Amino acid sequence: MDAMVIARRMRAAGIGFLLDQAQALLERSGRSLEELRGNPAALRGVIHLNLSVAERKALADFWGHRRLAGKNGAKHTRIRLLDLHERLREYGADLFSVLEVDVGSFHTRADRETVLVEALTREHQRLRMAFAGSATVLSWLEGLLKDTPSGKWFRRAWNGDREAAVTAAKNVALAISVLPATGESHLAMFAARVTGDPHCFDQGTPAGQLLLTAIGELFGCAPGRSHLPLSVWRGLQLGQASLEVDGISSDVAVANFRDSGHPVIQSMADQGGGWKIPLREVRGLQRLQAHQRSAYVLENPSVFQTFADRTRHWPFDERPLLVCTAGFLSAAGYQLMERLAGVGYRLYYGGDFDSNGISIALALKQRFPELILWRMSVEDYRTALALRTVAVNLSVKDVARLGLVEGELAEVAWAMLSTKKPAYQEQVAGQLWADLEKQRRLSL
């Protein structure tokens, strides 16, 4: 009996479900069809059936009443894939030939992976030929077929949308060929010049995601990925290759920045009060010095502004450098702290006693190990609560995040978990101000 006749009779008898489930099992196999044909003993998998009386009778007629009765109970039936193959051979065919005439062409998981790898290799070779003149690009392209960060991203994208993955790789290769950026460093302008599409490397696009990964491999990964908001970390990561989203929309508030070496910022310091400095000007600080020695970083804008207004009445050379993060640091804020630490400033940071405040402190402490946590001890937290207990409790999400805190802030986190109450920087503003006044007296 040939395979076509067997397949038709099984369908007509109402037991075509055997072929359907056998196909599903084979399609999940980690072995190729060619390998399984050559070695049927390697067939793995069991077909599980819950049969009606009529279906069980039809199966018994095909399988053999005595054979079927010896397998299992009245309703639930289990048939090994290898046993089905052997039974079909007794009819003059085999499982593979019957499935081919019944459902047409199909592939195991191993077959599909082989096809994908072959296609991937062809596309990879085309990319290599297109960028044969750039050793840096060729080296990066080699990693696309390996377990590099870019390679892992590329294969995930390839399995989802081949065309998008290849286009992203091509555009990132174009970018790599001219990185680090010189001249025009604004991302949209850079993308337009290199790829023709100003939005090619926008946040969330395939090429934008792959570019961040590639920059990490080629120029180093920017710090703070686990703690900073993605938009902030993205700006820092692009900066590793001398790129920026733009130099204006990200800024940082400062007061009394006397040692910037920048004429406009110097005028701001002369005037007193708080001023915002855009990222572009932070990056352009060339003559920064550390005569002031310390920088006091505050999370809360209202506390920052209060202190900026008060200190503007101090003698010019006694005013402390104040920086405001206004919550999570902007790219400009992060860059400024990098520059300050780089020339020898002692950094102090004070924030809220809530989940975000602790997260910001953790991120800064991780990046700047010498940073001093300013009025963020357990005693300071309890002082804040004693002044006024906040009505709102910590959220379930906040509690979960605080439970993971380790290191210098672990004791504070546990104190917060015990009360389930946040506290805020305004509640310890008096102590913060007293510290600034004390430091002023000591410096005289």
N, C-alpha and C positions, 0 to 999 in steps of 0.2 A: 504494500500500500504506500503510495507516495505521500510526500509531506502536505501537498495541497488537499488531497482527499481527507487525510487525518484532521487537518485544521478545520475543514468544512463540517465534518461529522461531529467534532467536539463542539463547535458552535451550535449546530443543529440540535445536539443532545442537551444543550443548556449548561455545559461545563466549560464554556469558553473563559470563565473566570480563572481557570487554572493557567491559561496562557497569559492573561492580563497580569496576574500576580507574579508569574515567572518573569515576565518582561520587566516589571518594576524592580524585582530583586536583582536581575542582571544589570540594569541600568545603574544601580548603586554599587556595583562590584568594583573593587580596586584592581582587578585584573582585566586585561584586554580580551575581546572576543576571540582573537586568534589564539591567545594563550589557553583559554578555556576549552576551545575546540580541540586543541592538541592534547589537553590533559583534563578530561571531564571530571576526573577524581577531585579536581580543585574546586568544583562547584560547591558553593556554600549558600546556606539560606534555607528557611523553612516556610512553606505556605501554610497560613493559619486560616481555617474555614469554619464558619458557623452555618451549618446547612439545614435547610428544610428537609422534610421527609422525601419530597420529590427530587430535590437536588442530590440528596445522599444516594437515592436509588440510581439516578443517572450516573453519578460518579462510580458507584459499585459496578454498574454494567461495563464501564470503561476500564476500571482499575482491576476488577475482580472482587467478587463478594467476599471470598475467603481472605484475600489479602487485606481488604479494607477493614473487615471485622476485627482483625488482629491488631489493628493500629491503635484505636482509641474509642472514646465513648460514642453515644448515639448522635450528639449534635456537633460537638467540637472535633474537628479533624485537622491533623497536621501531616503535611506531605513534604518530604525533603526534596529540594530541587534536583539533587542527584538521582533520587528514586524516580521522579517524573521523567528525567532524561532517559533512564534505563527502560522505563515502560514504553516510551515512544520508540525506542530502538527495537523493542519486540514487535512493534507494528510495522517496522521497516523504514523508519526515519530516525530523527533525533530531535532534541529540544531546539537546537539552533536553526535547523532547516524548517521546522514547523513554524517557528516564530517569524522567520524571514518571509515566508509566503503569507502569513496571517497579518502581520503588522507592517511589513516592509523593513526598511533600513532602521536600525537603532544602534546605540553605542553605550558601552559601559562608561562608568566614571573615568576609568583609566584611559579609555579611548578618547573621551572628550578632552581630558587634560593633555593628551599627546597632541591633539589637533590645536589646542590653544597654544601650547609651547611652540609648535612649528610655526604657527602664524605670528606669534610674538617674536620669534627669532628672525623671521623675514622682515618684520617692521623694524626691529632693532638694527638689522643690517642696513636697511635703507637710511635710518637716522645716522648711522656711523659714516656712511658714504657722503651724506649731506654735510657733515661737519668734520671731514677728514683733516682739515687744516688746523684744527684747534685741539691741542693736547689736553687742555683742561676739560673741554667738553667731552672728548673721547673717554677720558678717565671716568667722568661722571656717568656717561652712557653705559660703560661697562658695568657699573653698579646696578643698573636697572634690571639686570638678569641675576642679581645676587641678593643677599639679605641685608642690603644697606637700607637706611630709612627711605630713600627715594625709590629703591627697588620694591620694597614692601608696598609703598603707596601705589606705585605704577601697576603692580600685578592686581591689587584690589580694584583699581579703577578699570583695568583691562577686562576683568571678569564681569564688570557691570556695563561698560560702554567703551568698546574698543576705539572707536573714532575719537571720542573725547579724550581718552587716555593718550593716544598718539599725538593729537593736536597739542595737548598740554605739555607733553615731553618735548615736542619740537619747539614750542614757544619758550619754554624754560631753557632749553639748550641755546636758543638765540640770545637770551638774557645772560646766561653764564659766559658766553663768548665775549661779552663786553663789560663784565663785572670785575672788580668793584666799579661802581658808577663814577664817571668823571664828567664835569660840566653839568648837564641837566640831570638832577637827582630826584626830582619829583616823580613819583611812581607812575602817574597817569601819562605824563609827558615822556618818560622813559619807555613805557609800554607802547605808546604811539610810534615812537621813533624806531623801536626794535621790531615790533610785530605788526604795526599798522592799526592796532586796536587799543585805544587808551584805557579800556576797561578790562583788558585781557587778564591782568593780575589783581583784579579787585578781590576783596575779602570774600571767601566762599566759593569762588570759581575754581575749577580744576587746576588751571595754571597757577592761580594765586596760592592755592594750597601747596602745590608741588614746589613752587618757588621758595616758600618759607622753609620747606624741608631741605631743599638743595642748598640754600644759604647756610643752614645749620651745619651741613656736611663740609662745605667749602670754607666758610669764614667763622665757624663757631656758633654755638647756640646761645642766644641771649638768656640771661638769668631770669628767674621768676615765673617760668612757664606754669608751674603748679599752683601759684598763688595769685598772679596778676590776671585781670580781665583780658580776654583774648585780644581786644582792640589795642590795649596798651602794649601787651607783649609783642603783638605783630609789628607795631611801630619800632620797638627796640630791635626785633629780629631783622627788619628791613635795614635798619641803621648799620647792622653788621657788614652790609655790602654797600654802604654809603648811599642808600636809598631812603626816601621818606615819603609818607602818604602826602603830606604837605608840611610846610614849616610854620603855618599860621594857626590852624584850628586847635592844635595842642599847645597849651601854655601852662605856666606855673606862677603862682603869686609869691612875691618876695617883698621883704622890707629891709631897709638898711644894708643893702648889698654894696658895701663900700669898696671891696677889693676886686670888682669884676674886670677892671681894665677896659670897660666898654663905655664910651662917652655918654650915650643915652641912659644906660643903666646907672651910671655915676650921677647923672642929673637927677634921676629918680631918688637915689639915696640922699642926695643933698636936700631935696624937697621934703623927704620923710614920708611916712605912711606906706600903705601897701600898693604894689604895682604888679601887673601881669607881664611876664616875659614869654614870647613865643618860642617854640622849639628851635626855629632857625637861628635865633640870636643866642640861645643857650649853646648850640653846637658851634657857634662862631666865636665863643669866648677864647681868646688866644693869650691874654695876659693876666689870667686869673691868679691871684696870690692868696695866701692864708694868713694875713696879718690879724684878722679877727679871731682866728684859731678855732672857734666853735660855730656851728650852725644848729639852730633850734627848729625842728620840723614839727609842725602841728597839723593834726588831721582836720580840725574844725575851723571853718572860715570865720565864724563869729569870734572865737577866741583869738585867732590870728589878727583880725582887724582891730580888736580891742587893744592888743599888745602893740600893734604897729602904730596906732594913734597915740598911745601913752609914751612910747619910746621916742617919738619924733620930737618931744620936748627935752630929751636928754641932750647933753653935749654930743656933737657929731661923732667924735671918736670913741664914745662910750656906748653907742647904740649896738645891740646884738643883731646878728643876721638871723632873720626869721623866714621860714619857708612854709607854705601851706599846701598840703596834698589835696584838700577838699574831698576827702574820701580816698578811694583807690588812686594811686599815683597815675598821672598822665605820663605820656612818653617824655614830655618836656620836664616834668618833675623828676622822673627817674634819671634822665640825662644830667640834670643839674646836680643831683646827689652824687652821681658818678664823677662828675668834674670836681666837685668839692672834696670828695674823699681822695681823689687822685692827687690833689695838691696839698693834702695834709690836714684838712678840716676834721675836727672831732664832731661827729654827728650825734645829735640827740633826737629821739622821736617820742612824742606823746600822742596817744589816740584815745578813742572811746573804748569803754569796757563792754563791747558787744561783739558779735561774731565777726563783723567786717573789720572792726578796729584791731582785733586780735590777729586776723588774717593778714592785714596790712603790716602789722608789726613783725609777724613771722617772715613775710616776704622780704622785708628790709633787713631783718637780722640775718637771714640766709645769705643775702647778697653782700651785706656789710657786717661782717662778724664783729668788728670793733664798735658798732653802733651801740649807744647807751639808751636803754629804755627809760623814758623820762616820766616819772609819776605813773607807772603802770604796775606797781607792786600790789600784793594782796592787801597791804595796809592802806594804800591809796584807794583801792576799790572799796574797801570797807568805809573809808572816810567819805567817799562819794555817796554811798548808800545812807550813811548817817545823816547827811545833809538833807537828802530827799530821796525816798524810795520811788522809783519809777513805777507807774501803775501797770504798764504792759509787761507781760512775762516773756522770757525767751521763747522763740518758736521751736517746734519739734526739730526743724532743720538746723537751727542754731545749736540746739543741745547736741545733736549728732556730730556737728563739726567741732564743737568744743571738746567733746569726748576724745577726739583724736590728737589734741594738742600735746606736744612733747617739748622738753627742753626748758628754757628759762621761764616761759609763760605757762607751763603746765599747772603750777600751783594756783595761779590766777584763774585759769580756766576751771579748775576744780572748785574754787570758791564760788565762781559764777554758777556752776552747775548745782551747787548746794542751795543757792538762794533762788535760782531760776530768774534772776533779775539782771537787766543790763544797767550800766551807769555810763555817764557821758562826761566828756572833757570839760564842759562848762562847770560841772560840779567840783572839779579840782582846780579851777582857774586861779583861785587865790593862792594855792600852793605853787602852781607853775610861775605865777608872777613873783612870788617871794623868792623863788630860785633865781630868776633873772636879776632881781635887785641885789641878791647876795653876790652873784657872780660879778655884777657891776662894781660892788664895793671891793671885792677881792682884786679886781684888775687895776684899781686906782694906785 
